[in-house]
């Protein structure tokens, strides 16, 4: 079966990039030109121009910082190798721990390069024949130069040969995500919709939103319109979080409390559902925007009715806010093609920072390096250095992957590295019979690299390609002063295999805390954010940004545990809804003069956060009911309009029902 055209172009660009980086490194007479090729390989994992440029900047910054730290270690502890290696292990552990605090693979890779470059400088210094300060500086300069050469060559090739942009993929992803969101809204408002179907749609939307958020920063580098498009993506993702929150409110109200709905309100929700389906079906932005405007007019007309209960009045207001959020989402999507300068930006979705996961990652990477260091000190073999370089990089890059996927990744890396040994020996045997000139190097190495990059072009086979291309480069070590004896390449290949095996064992033995514990910590973090919500300049955007990956993690842990009712995921969405409820009440209270501002709002806010945490533990909290009554009593003595009091009463009643239902569901 022939490879796809996209994969062939990807592999061709990769070969050109590595050929150019090898030529430039040899032309500049760098010590180890093959590291420039390794740098170019890592940059080819995502070939879009913006991502390559962003990763290039991050790679250079991480390598420079790592090289400077390596020099600092050698400057102070040159006579004490054991202390230097200990500090190096701690530095690698620190970078691995910090990598757990970012979600973007580009920034994770930056931390990996920071640790790897420091390790290369220190280890190559202690294995050199002339260990002095000049040697240390020369090694650091050469390593940083090689990585910079590979970076620049990869960026040039990505821009000049078959350029692919991030924004093209983001527009497709955004359109797909908006359609999924409309389908999710329709499913939420469907009285016969399935629980599993709703969660599958929500999971897919959250995954797409986080993926778009990761790529949004790279759009910045794609021309003068890049910054505006990056802001549009952030706004689109942020407002989709608001849309999910409001859809949950309407859907849960319809499913769990049909006795509180009038026949007219039930019919109104079905009209909304039909409108969302029409928005998903149209293919033109203008038509979608017109459909949304018709929905907005229908909601406003229904909201003018005076025969609604306070709860229905609040639900109608929620529907109006939902349609407004959808309008902003459609405008943000259009701004990806035609930047809209009047479109305000929004807070990017932030990664959830879990100290326990950071500590686990730090211990893993530190141990991988320590095992390699012990073997290197015992044998003094150059090949043992590879046990401390590549496996450490892999330990940082793959630290976020679930355990089941990690097993497959490590197996694929092993197979790729194992295949690299005989192919590398074959390439060396051919090169040994040739002149060894640059042209011959490229002719001999182009085919293995092309095949390896074909594997790298597809996500299912990416670990095979990565496991082949990088070990193959280090085994062959292309450059002007190549060695053609078989013992060194074989020992390097076996060392890389041993390093990956050690990595797999350590990841198997040292696992993150259990899913239940991490879920509890996620809910506790949500409670802290609810309390801290009003201390931020743009609280709605800030809260949406904090909840994105948190919801995705809760969902992932639920699926991994086999929890069919997805109770923890529902709790996460409840937390998202509560943040919006607090801000809605605050918005209504702003119409009250300062001297009449209800003193009990702060108590109501605090009681809400406490009630959420108690409900997640199966505890019925009565304090929120009391705080709600006190807040409503305060409003009776103010100039607050009756409609506003009804809306706040509707919110309080809805939240009381939510807390009781949540506590009951947790208790089973």
Secondary structure as UniProt FT lines:
FT   HELIX           5..27
FT   TURN            28..29
FT   HELIX           34..43
FT   HELIX           49..77
FT   TURN            78..79
FT   HELIX           81..99
FT   TURN            100..101
FT   HELIX           105..126
FT   HELIX           133..160
FT   HELIX           166..188
FT   TURN            191..192
FT   HELIX           195..219
FT   TURN            220..221
FT   TURN            224..225
FT   HELIX           226..256
FT   HELIX           258..260
FT   HELIX           263..281
FT   HELIX           285..303
FT   HELIX           310..335
FT   TURN            336..337
FT   TURN            341..342
FT   HELIX           355..379
FT   TURN            383..384
FT   HELIX           385..397
FT   TURN            398..400
FT   HELIX           403..432
FT   HELIX           438..456
FT   HELIX           459..461
FT   HELIX           462..476
FT   TURN            480..481
FT   HELIX           486..509
FT   HELIX           515..532
FT   HELIX           533..535
FT   TURN            537..538
FT   HELIX           539..561
FT   TURN            564..565
FT   HELIX           567..589
FT   TURN            590..591
FT   HELIX           594..596
FT   TURN            599..600
FT   HELIX           601..616
FT   TURN            617..618
FT   HELIX           623..636
FT   HELIX           642..666
//
